[in-house]
Amino acid sequence: MEKIIALTHQQREEILRQLTAAQVEALGDFTRYAMLSRFHTRHYLDQTDWQFEGMVVDPWYRRSHDHRGENLYCDCGRRLKNQFILRSRSTGRRLFLGISHFQQHASIPAKVAREIQQGINEINLYMDSILLEYRAGQRFPGQLFQEVVDQQGFKHRESTLLYQRCNLFKEVDLPLHQQDMAELRALYQQVQAGQRQRLTKAEIREILAGIVDDWRQIDQQISSFNYDLRQMGLGVQALHRIKSNAVNYALQRRKSRFFVSEYKQLLGLTLTKARSQLAIKLRQLSFYLQLMTTVPTARIKCMQAQQTLLAHQVKLTKSHFFGLEEAKRLLNN
């Protein structure tokens, strides 16, 4: 059984100071992505009036002397590392909270808050393991990963957490967690032995669930950008134009204009069509990233959107699409 080691605050900071800015940001996005997945799969808030709309992580929370972006705050005014965004199902009211205030401000049962905190603690332990591997001199297994990719070991499995985490950590040369490393080695041995078989029905359901989860997380990022636009004072007509332009941008050069508007529609699609819808959603996110990249208060969200695109191997290229230019004019008016 693998021994779990928790770093002290001082030990964690000593290792983090050795990392580049891109590596720190990648770890922050890993934390956010893992927590979002827990919210979607464990349905923490199903029995409450509150709906989970997203999460923002400040990877520079402990480095107030060289902070690279805006700070995050709870509605009570307390500075946060992890900011959860909740929306009331009955009134539409939004709350921006730290986990310690779920019960106080949203009347969420203490048991549910403890479960969420436990999830954060488990993710922090996972991250500590990665930091320990880094301190021991381990880096990303680039050659092993590339050999698996070249032999199509991830074919039809592009939505797995392992594949996305590899893409994220590959760019910043961070080591994988021991469990991920073992899974990657096992996959390499399978492709070397020619044992990759056709997907089973259970594997198809699992992959589709992963695509749905990714789609929902990206949709929440887009919703968060739209919320920021409303807070900046854009009117209803301007917001409608921006949303329409984002959809048109996402559908460029596609033969079909079919566009899923909510995650439940994905459940009845084939893997091919579901992947196509995820690709459309990623392009929609890239539209908002290009639009909001010059907004100082959206820096952390833009950084996380960029990491999301990176995890799905989507390269962000500047576009002169007329709808994007119109959106920028509306934003700057």
Stockholm file with secondary structure:
# STOCKHOLM 1.0

chainA/1-333         MEKIIALTHQQREEILRQLTAAQVEALGDFTRYAMLSRFHTRHYLDQTDWQFEGMVVDPWYRRSHDHRGENLYCDCGRRLKNQFILRSRSTGRRLFLGISHFQQHASIPAKVAREIQQGINEINLYMDSILLEYRAGQRFPGQLFQEVVDQQGFKHRESTLLYQRCNLFKEVDLPLHQQDMAELRALYQQVQAGQRQRLTKAEIREILAGIVDDWRQIDQQISSFNYDLRQMGLGVQALHRIKSNAVNYALQRRKSRFFVSEYKQLLGLTLTKARSQLAIKLRQLSFYLQLMTTVPTARIKCMQAQQTLLAHQVKLTKSHFFGLEEAKRLLNN
#=GR chainA/1-333 SS CCCCCCCCHHHHHHHHTTSCHHHHHHHHHHHHHHHHHHHHHHCTTTTSSEEEEEEEECTTTTCGGGCCSCCEECTTSCEESEEEEEEETTTCCEEEECGGGHHHHHCCCHHHHHHHHHHHHHHHHHHHHHHHHHHTTCCCCHHHHHHHHHTTTTTTCTTSHHHHHHHHHHHHTCCCCHHHHHHHHHHHHHHHTTCCCCCCHHHHHHHHHHHHHHHHHHHHHHHHHHHHHHHTTCCHHHHHHHHHHHHHHHTTTCSCCCCCCSGGGGGGSCHHHHHHHHHHHHHHHHHHHHHHTTCGGGHHHHHHHHHHHHHTTCCCCCCCCHHHHHHHHHHHC
#=GC SS_cons         CCCCCCCCHHHHHHHHTTSCHHHHHHHHHHHHHHHHHHHHHHCTTTTSSEEEEEEEECTTTTCGGGCCSCCEECTTSCEESEEEEEEETTTCCEEEECGGGHHHHHCCCHHHHHHHHHHHHHHHHHHHHHHHHHHTTCCCCHHHHHHHHHTTTTTTCTTSHHHHHHHHHHHHTCCCCHHHHHHHHHHHHHHHTTCCCCCCHHHHHHHHHHHHHHHHHHHHHHHHHHHHHHHTTCCHHHHHHHHHHHHHHHTTTCSCCCCCCSGGGGGGSCHHHHHHHHHHHHHHHHHHHHHHTTCGGGHHHHHHHHHHHHHTTCCCCCCCCHHHHHHHHHHHC
//
